[in-house]
Amino acid sequence: MKELRIALIGSASTGKTTIATLLRDNLELELHDEVETRIMKKLLERGIIDGKNRFSPQQSKDFQNRALKIREKLSQRTSFISDRTAGELWVYYQIYCGEHSTLKELQIFRERARNVMQRYTHRFLFPFGIIPIVDNNYRNTSTEYQRKVNDLIEIMLEDFGLPYIRLENKPFSIEERFME
């Protein structure tokens, strides 16, 4: 099989993990799923943070950088599917760390995220608002917030100059799209 490094991109609760699991099973690909959720669980278990979205600015920077470092390492592999990407990390870094970061920190994080995003052979943007937002105890479930994240993800993809396929109201069409 040829190299497949598939990025499923989108705001929370758009079906990325569900589709990633199906593709993993059908294509026998390694799945890089929920990296950020696993980090969050460890931080909660260790008492480093005390609940949903309760990071200090420095903790948020540390969290985003730790997640990006893992994404950088994972992106070196030959074939895999990822249900969250460094691109979304860049979006969240801007939201949560932007006003507490120097211009140099922002530039470095952006470039690292962009470098990871360039490694994907296929990028699929999942539409916002098709699937109801599900609370997993870590995500912000505000529709307004998730719409903002979605808009910023689209801006990020354009800013990075990366080709991607925007899925329409049928997220399951992804399998057909990259099998061509």
C-alpha positions as CSV (number, residue, x, y, z in Angstrom):
1,M,0.0,0.0,0.0
2,K,1.2,3.5,-0.8
3,E,2.0,6.0,2.0
4,L,-1.2,7.4,3.6
5,R,-0.9,10.1,6.2
6,I,-4.5,11.2,6.6
7,A,-5.6,14.2,8.6
8,L,-9.2,14.6,9.8
9,I,-9.6,18.3,10.6
10,G,-12.5,20.1,12.3
11,S,-14.0,21.5,15.4
12,A,-15.2,19.3,18.2
13,S,-18.0,16.7,17.7
14,T,-17.9,16.7,13.9
15,G,-17.4,12.9,13.6
16,K,-13.6,12.8,13.2
17,T,-12.9,10.1,15.7
18,T,-15.8,7.9,14.5
19,I,-14.6,8.1,10.9
20,A,-11.0,7.7,11.9
21,T,-11.9,4.4,13.7
22,L,-13.8,3.1,10.6
23,L,-10.9,4.0,8.3
24,R,-8.4,2.4,10.7
25,D,-10.3,-0.8,10.7
26,N,-10.9,-0.8,6.9
27,L,-7.5,0.3,5.8
28,E,-5.5,-1.2,8.6
29,L,-3.8,2.1,9.5
30,E,-2.3,3.2,12.7
31,L,-4.7,5.6,14.5
32,H,-3.4,8.7,16.3
33,D,-6.6,9.5,18.2
34,E,-7.4,11.7,21.2
35,V,-3.8,12.6,22.0
36,E,-4.9,15.8,23.7
37,T,-7.6,14.1,25.7
38,R,-5.1,11.6,27.1
39,I,-2.8,14.4,28.1
40,M,-5.7,16.2,29.8
41,K,-6.7,13.1,31.7
42,K,-3.1,12.7,33.1
43,L,-3.1,16.3,34.2
44,L,-6.4,15.9,36.0
45,E,-5.3,12.6,37.6
46,R,-2.1,14.3,38.9
47,G,-4.0,17.3,40.2
48,I,-2.1,19.7,37.9
49,I,-5.3,21.1,36.7
50,D,-8.6,21.0,38.6
51,G,-11.2,20.7,35.9
52,K,-12.5,21.6,32.5
53,N,-10.7,24.6,30.8
54,R,-9.0,25.6,34.0
55,F,-5.5,26.2,32.8
56,S,-3.3,29.1,33.8
57,P,-1.8,30.9,30.7
58,Q,1.5,29.0,31.3
59,Q,-0.2,25.7,31.8
60,S,-2.1,26.2,28.5
61,K,1.2,27.0,26.7
62,D,2.8,23.9,28.2
63,F,-0.2,21.7,27.3
64,Q,-0.3,23.0,23.7
65,N,3.5,22.5,23.3
66,R,3.4,19.1,24.8
67,A,0.6,18.0,22.4
68,L,2.4,19.5,19.4
69,K,5.6,17.7,20.3
70,I,3.7,14.4,20.3
71,R,2.1,15.3,17.0
72,E,5.5,16.1,15.5
73,K,6.8,12.7,16.6
74,L,3.8,10.8,15.3
75,S,3.8,12.7,12.0
76,Q,7.2,11.1,11.1
77,R,5.6,7.7,10.6
78,T,4.8,6.4,7.2
79,S,1.1,5.6,7.2
80,F,-1.5,6.6,9.7
81,I,-4.7,8.5,10.3
82,S,-5.1,11.3,12.8
83,D,-8.4,12.6,14.1
84,R,-6.9,15.8,15.4
85,T,-4.0,17.7,14.0
86,A,-1.3,20.2,14.7
87,G,-3.4,22.7,12.7
88,E,-6.1,22.6,15.4
89,L,-3.4,22.9,18.0
90,W,-2.3,26.2,16.3
91,V,-5.9,27.4,16.4
92,Y,-6.2,26.6,20.1
93,Y,-2.8,28.1,20.8
94,Q,-4.0,31.4,19.3
95,I,-7.2,31.3,21.4
96,Y,-5.8,30.3,24.7
97,C,-2.2,31.5,24.6
98,G,-2.1,34.3,22.0
99,E,-2.4,37.2,24.4
100,H,0.1,35.7,26.8
101,S,2.8,34.8,24.1
102,T,5.5,36.9,22.5
103,L,5.4,37.3,18.7
104,K,8.4,35.0,18.5
105,E,6.6,32.2,20.5
106,L,3.6,32.6,18.2
107,Q,5.7,32.4,15.1
108,I,7.6,29.3,16.3
109,F,4.4,27.5,17.3
110,R,2.8,28.4,14.0
111,E,5.8,27.2,11.9
112,R,6.0,23.9,13.9
113,A,2.3,23.2,13.3
114,R,2.6,24.1,9.7
115,N,5.5,21.7,9.2
116,V,3.5,18.9,10.7
117,M,0.5,19.7,8.6
118,Q,2.6,19.6,5.4
119,R,3.5,15.9,6.1
120,Y,-0.1,14.7,5.6
121,T,-0.9,13.2,2.2
122,H,-4.6,13.8,2.6
123,R,-6.4,16.5,4.6
124,F,-10.2,16.4,5.1
125,L,-12.1,19.2,6.7
126,F,-15.2,18.1,8.5
127,P,-18.3,20.4,8.4
128,F,-19.5,22.1,11.6
129,G,-23.0,21.8,12.8
130,I,-24.1,18.4,11.3
131,I,-23.6,16.4,14.5
132,P,-24.8,17.6,17.9
133,I,-21.9,18.7,20.2
134,V,-21.2,16.0,22.8
135,D,-19.7,17.0,26.2
136,N,-16.7,14.7,27.0
137,N,-15.9,16.8,30.1
138,Y,-12.9,18.4,28.4
139,R,-14.4,20.4,25.5
140,N,-16.2,23.7,25.4
141,T,-19.7,22.7,24.2
142,S,-20.8,26.3,23.3
143,T,-22.1,26.3,19.7
144,E,-20.8,29.9,19.3
145,Y,-17.3,28.8,20.5
146,Q,-17.2,25.8,18.2
147,R,-18.3,27.9,15.2
148,K,-15.4,30.3,16.0
149,V,-13.0,27.3,16.2
150,N,-14.3,26.0,12.9
151,D,-13.9,29.4,11.2
152,L,-10.3,29.7,12.6
153,I,-9.5,26.2,11.3
154,E,-10.6,27.2,7.8
155,I,-8.4,30.4,8.0
156,M,-5.5,28.3,9.2
157,L,-5.7,25.9,6.3
158,E,-5.8,28.8,3.8
159,D,-3.0,30.6,5.7
160,F,-0.8,27.4,5.6
161,G,-1.6,27.1,1.9
162,L,-2.4,23.5,2.2
163,P,-4.7,21.6,-0.2
164,Y,-7.6,19.9,1.6
165,I,-11.0,18.4,0.8
166,R,-14.0,20.0,2.5
167,L,-16.5,17.3,3.2
168,E,-20.1,18.3,2.7
169,N,-23.0,17.1,4.8
170,K,-22.0,13.5,4.3
171,P,-18.9,12.9,6.5
172,F,-18.9,9.2,5.4
173,S,-17.9,10.2,1.9
174,I,-14.3,10.5,3.1
175,E,-13.6,6.8,2.3
176,E,-14.7,7.3,-1.3
177,R,-12.7,10.5,-1.7
178,F,-9.2,9.3,-1.0
179,M,-9.6,5.8,-2.4
180,E,-9.9,7.3,-5.9
